[in-house]
Amino acid sequence: MYSKTATGKASKGSVSVLSSNSRLQLRFNYGGKRHYISTGLADTVANRKLAEFRAAEIEKDILFERFDPTLEKYNPRSVLSTVTPITPIQKLQPKLDELWDKYSEFKKPQVSPSTYAKDFIKHRNHIAKLPSRSLDDASAIRDYLLSTLTPDSAKRCLTQIKACCNWAMEEGAIATNPFVLMKIKLPKGLSEKQDVNPFSKEERDLIIQTFEGDRHYCYYTNYVRFLFFTGCRPSEAIGLKWKHITNNVVQFRETVVVSEDGLVLKEGLKTQRKRDFPITSELQSILDEIRPEIVNPESLVFPSPKRKFIDHHNFANRAWKSVLAKCATPYRKSYQTRHTFISLCVEAHINSTAIGRWTGTSAKMIDNHYGATNFTNLRPPNLS
């Protein structure tokens, strides 16, 4: 097909396939005239095969003297009707839950056990409850998340779904990410970082006193005192061992996190590898009260009643809620023990950098989110 002479020109009766304006044309000479037939096909590999097939038919007709000079036989409709159309095999698009399972397995070695257990499994549960897991229903999926979750949770879940589908595109599992342009805007004031609502000193002392007098939950009194007077994260207090208690400082080195296998001890802290907290007189009294006669350095400072890790989630839902209700203190999450310590330090005019070093946060975070809680205690200076 498309034979050429020694001069490089197409031989008589040969048909050339050309591309003009990204469309395929057939060109040939017959009867002393040059003919062009527009196929109407885009210039693609598959369409070139169709055009080459038609070109071969024209060459045969010229060779066997059966050429149709009206060209009607060779118009595009004839091309399409004489060639058996090739129907591409449609690859079934994977469902969102299938993609999420594969994405989770990919990310599992790259994230901490707590992140995987808390976030990836939580989002998998959200996806399992969707009325549809087809990517064609992306808008309906977003709307369902907004209707069933808090705005913050919906935004977090949608962000993770986007990341999952971006990964699936890179892996060649899907052609496009239908969630890529979707956004969920949080109403002002819903950011968790701004959820700082500390207890007053009086409320703090009342909570500790009520724990101490409660026959069901008095066991946790010193654990609660420790949280209030160090501002540490519960996971840091739960992972604390006696080997981390020195004469001068408490050495925070490990945290207890949630994993697929339950509570496990992990080296390092949430935002740093390690942190030291100076032992104050209040802290010393707590440690003296709970220190066993024979200290095993590997023993937990604050074990559960069964000598295992304290499950702070259960503690918060049972002991914490019960005691706050008993002492008629407006309910706030147990994490407010940390906010209370930091806010009281700010109120006492302690340097933000020092507070940050004690609690494992930045001075900027303290100034932006904790200083504002103490405005009611400030008074303007006498300007006269």
C-alpha positions in Angstrom: 0.0 0.0 0.0 1.1 3.6 -0.7 3.9 2.4 -3.0 6.3 5.1 -4.2 8.4 5.5 -7.4 12.2 6.0 -7.4 11.7 9.7 -7.3 9.9 9.4 -4.0 6.5 10.4 -5.3 3.4 8.2 -4.8 2.9 5.7 -7.6 -0.1 5.8 -9.8 -3.2 4.5 -8.1 -1.8 4.8 -4.6 -3.8 6.5 -1.9 -2.1 8.7 0.8 -3.5 9.3 4.3 -3.0 12.9 5.3 -3.7 15.0 8.4 -5.3 18.4 7.8 -6.5 20.5 10.8 -6.2 17.4 12.9 -8.6 15.5 10.7 -7.7 12.6 8.3 -7.9 12.9 4.5 -7.4 10.5 1.7 -5.5 11.9 -1.4 -4.9 10.1 -4.7 -4.8 10.7 -8.5 -7.2 9.2 -10.9 -8.2 10.1 -14.5 -5.7 12.9 -14.6 -7.2 14.6 -11.5 -6.2 14.8 -7.9 -8.9 13.7 -5.5 -9.4 14.5 -1.8 -11.8 12.6 0.4 -12.4 13.9 4.0 -13.0 11.1 6.4 -14.3 13.3 9.2 -12.1 11.3 11.6 -9.8 12.8 14.2 -6.1 12.0 13.8 -5.7 9.2 16.2 -4.0 5.8 16.0 -7.3 3.9 15.8 -8.8 6.3 13.2 -5.7 6.0 11.1 -6.3 2.2 10.8 -9.8 2.9 9.6 -8.5 5.5 7.1 -5.8 3.0 5.9 -8.5 0.4 5.4 -10.5 2.7 3.1 -7.3 3.7 1.3 -6.6 0.1 0.5 -10.2 -0.4 -0.8 -9.8 2.6 -3.2 -6.4 1.3 -4.4 -8.0 -2.2 -5.2 -10.9 -0.5 -7.0 -8.4 1.4 -9.2 -6.3 -1.6 -9.8 -9.3 -3.8 -10.8 -11.0 -1.0 -12.8 -14.0 -0.8 -10.6 -13.4 2.7 -9.2 -16.5 4.8 -8.4 -15.7 8.2 -10.0 -18.6 9.8 -8.1 -16.7 9.0 -4.9 -20.1 8.1 -3.2 -18.8 4.7 -2.4 -15.9 6.2 -0.4 -17.7 9.0 1.6 -17.4 8.9 5.4 -20.8 7.1 5.9 -19.6 4.3 3.7 -16.4 4.1 5.6 -18.3 3.7 8.9 -20.9 1.3 7.5 -18.4 -1.0 5.7 -16.1 -1.4 8.7 -17.3 -3.3 11.7 -17.2 -0.8 14.6 -14.8 -1.7 17.4 -16.5 -1.2 20.8 -13.9 -0.4 23.4 -14.1 -2.6 26.5 -15.3 -0.5 29.3 -13.3 -1.0 32.4 -15.5 -1.0 35.5 -14.8 2.0 37.6 -13.9 1.0 41.2 -16.1 2.1 44.1 -15.0 4.6 46.7 -14.8 2.0 49.4 -12.6 -0.3 47.3 -10.2 2.7 46.6 -10.2 3.6 50.3 -9.2 0.1 51.3 -6.3 0.1 48.9 -5.3 3.7 49.8 -5.3 2.8 53.5 -3.0 -0.2 52.9 -0.7 2.0 51.0 -0.6 4.7 53.7 -0.5 2.3 56.7 3.3 1.9 56.9 3.7 5.7 56.5 1.5 6.9 59.4 1.5 6.3 63.2 -0.7 3.5 64.6 -2.9 6.0 66.3 -3.4 8.0 63.1 -4.4 4.9 61.2 -6.7 3.6 63.9 -8.4 6.9 64.6 -8.5 8.6 61.2 -8.3 5.9 58.5 -10.7 3.5 60.2 -13.0 6.3 61.2 -13.2 7.6 57.6 -13.7 4.0 56.3 -16.7 3.8 58.7 -18.1 7.0 57.2 -17.7 5.7 53.7 -19.4 2.4 54.6 -22.5 4.4 55.6 -22.7 6.3 52.3 -26.0 5.8 50.4 -23.8 5.4 47.2 -20.1 4.7 46.8 -20.0 5.4 43.1 -17.7 8.2 42.0 -20.4 9.3 39.7 -22.4 10.4 42.8 -19.6 12.6 44.2 -21.9 15.6 44.8 -24.4 13.4 46.6 -21.6 11.9 48.7 -20.4 15.4 49.8 -24.0 16.5 50.6 -24.5 13.3 52.7 -21.4 14.0 54.7 -22.6 17.5 55.4 -26.0 16.3 56.5 -24.8 13.5 58.8 -21.5 14.8 60.3 -20.4 18.0 62.0 -19.0 20.6 59.5 -15.5 19.9 60.8 -15.8 16.1 60.5 -17.4 16.4 57.1 -14.5 18.6 55.9 -11.9 16.2 57.3 -13.6 13.3 55.6 -13.9 15.0 52.3 -10.3 16.1 52.4 -9.2 12.4 52.9 -11.5 11.2 50.1 -9.8 13.8 47.8 -6.4 12.5 48.8 -7.5 8.9 48.2 -8.8 9.7 44.7 -5.7 11.7 43.8 -3.6 8.6 44.8 -5.9 6.4 42.7 -5.4 8.7 39.7 -1.6 8.4 40.1 -1.9 4.7 40.3 -4.0 4.6 37.1 -7.1 3.2 38.9 -9.3 6.1 37.9 -9.1 8.7 35.1 -10.3 11.8 37.0 -11.0 12.9 40.6 -14.6 14.1 40.9 -14.0 15.5 44.3 -11.0 17.7 43.4 -12.8 21.0 43.2 -15.2 20.4 46.1 -14.8 22.4 49.3 -16.5 22.6 52.7 -16.2 25.9 54.4 -16.5 25.9 58.2 -18.6 28.6 59.9 -16.5 31.0 61.9 -15.7 29.8 65.4 -15.8 26.1 64.6 -12.0 25.6 64.4 -10.9 23.1 67.1 -7.8 25.2 67.7 -10.1 27.9 69.0 -12.0 25.5 71.3 -10.3 27.0 74.4 -12.7 27.2 77.3 -10.6 26.8 80.5 -11.9 26.2 84.0 -11.3 28.9 86.6 -9.1 28.1 89.6 -12.2 27.6 91.7 -13.8 25.2 89.2 -10.5 23.3 89.0 -10.2 22.9 92.7 -13.9 21.9 93.0 -13.5 19.2 90.3 -10.4 17.7 92.1 -12.2 17.8 95.4 -15.3 16.1 93.9 -13.1 13.3 92.4 -11.5 12.8 95.7 -14.9 12.4 97.4 -16.5 10.2 94.8 -16.7 6.5 95.8 -16.6 5.3 92.2 -14.0 7.5 90.7 -11.7 8.7 93.5 -9.0 6.4 92.1 -8.4 9.0 89.3 -8.0 12.0 91.6 -4.2 12.3 91.3 -4.4 11.6 87.6 -6.7 14.6 87.2 -4.6 16.7 89.5 -1.5 15.9 87.4 -3.3 16.9 84.2 -4.4 20.2 85.8 -1.0 21.1 87.2 1.2 20.1 84.2 -1.0 20.9 81.2 0.3 17.8 79.6 -1.8 15.8 77.1 -3.6 12.8 78.6 -1.7 10.4 76.3 1.6 11.7 77.8 0.4 11.2 81.4 -0.9 7.7 80.7 2.4 6.7 79.1 4.5 8.1 82.0 6.8 5.6 83.8 8.6 5.9 87.1 11.9 5.9 85.3 10.9 9.2 83.8 10.6 10.9 87.3 13.8 12.5 88.5 14.5 14.8 91.4 13.9 17.9 89.4 11.9 17.2 86.3 9.2 14.9 84.8 10.6 13.5 81.5 7.9 13.1 78.9 9.3 10.6 76.4 6.4 8.3 75.4 2.7 8.5 74.7 -0.1 6.0 74.7 -2.0 5.9 71.4 -4.9 4.0 69.9 -4.0 1.3 67.4 -5.8 -1.5 65.7 -4.6 -3.7 68.5 -5.9 -1.4 71.2 -3.8 1.0 73.4 0.0 0.8 72.7 3.0 2.8 73.9 4.8 4.9 71.3 8.1 6.6 71.5 8.1 10.4 71.2 5.3 12.9 71.7 2.7 14.5 69.5 4.7 17.5 68.3 8.3 16.7 69.6 10.6 13.9 70.5 10.8 14.7 74.2 10.0 17.4 76.8 10.9 18.1 80.5 8.6 19.6 83.0 9.9 21.1 86.2 8.6 19.5 89.4 6.7 22.1 91.4 5.6 21.7 95.1 2.1 20.8 94.0 3.5 18.2 91.5 5.8 16.8 94.2 2.9 16.2 96.6 1.1 14.3 93.8 4.1 12.1 93.1 4.8 11.5 96.8 1.2 10.4 97.4 1.2 7.8 94.7 4.8 6.6 94.8 4.9 2.9 95.8 7.3 1.7 98.5 9.3 -0.4 96.0 9.5 1.5 92.7 9.8 -0.5 89.5 11.3 1.9 86.9 9.2 0.4 84.1 5.9 0.6 86.0 3.3 3.2 85.0 2.9 6.3 87.2 -0.9 6.3 86.5 -2.1 2.8 85.7 -5.7 1.9 85.4 -7.4 0.1 88.3 -6.4 -3.2 86.5 -2.8 -2.0 86.3 -3.0 -1.4 82.5 -3.1 1.8 80.5 -5.9 4.2 81.4 -8.4 4.3 78.5 -8.9 8.1 78.6 -11.8 7.9 76.2 -13.7 5.7 78.6 -12.5 7.9 81.5 -13.8 11.0 79.8 -17.2 9.5 79.0 -17.8 8.0 82.4 -15.7 9.4 85.3 -15.2 12.9 83.9 -18.9 13.5 82.9 -20.2 12.0 86.1 -18.0 14.1 88.4 -18.7 17.4 86.5 -22.4 16.7 86.7 -22.0 15.9 90.4 -20.3 19.2 91.2 -22.6 21.2 89.0 -19.8 22.6 86.8 -20.7 23.4 83.2 -19.5 20.6 81.1 -16.3 21.0 79.1 -14.1 18.3 77.6 -11.4 16.8 79.8 -8.8 18.3 77.4 -9.6 21.6 79.0 -7.3 20.6 81.9 -4.5 21.5 79.5 -6.1 24.7 78.4 -6.7 25.6 82.1 -3.0 25.2 83.0 -1.8 27.3 80.0 -4.5 30.0 80.5 -3.7 30.4 84.2 0.0 30.7 83.3 -0.8 33.4 80.8 -3.0 35.2 83.4 0.1 35.1 85.8 2.1 36.9 83.1 4.5 34.0 82.5 6.5 34.2 79.3 4.8 32.5 76.4 8.0 30.8 75.3 8.4 29.2 78.7 4.8 28.0 78.8 5.3 26.5 75.3 8.4 24.6 76.4 6.6 23.2 79.4 3.5 22.1 77.4 4.9 21.3 74.0 3.3 24.0 71.9 4.5 27.3 70.3 4.6 30.7 71.8 2.6 31.9 68.8 -0.2 29.4 69.5 -0.3 30.5 73.1 -0.5 34.2 72.2 -3.2 33.6 69.5 -5.5 31.2 71.3 -4.9 31.4 75.0 -4.2 35.0 75.8 -7.6 35.9 74.5 -9.3 33.8 77.1 -8.0 36.1 79.9 -9.2 39.4 78.5 -11.9 39.7 81.2 -9.1 39.7 83.9 -7.2 42.5 82.3 -7.7 46.2 83.2 -6.5 49.2 81.2 -3.8 51.2 82.8 -4.4 54.7 84.4 -3.6 57.0 81.5 -4.1 60.3 83.4 
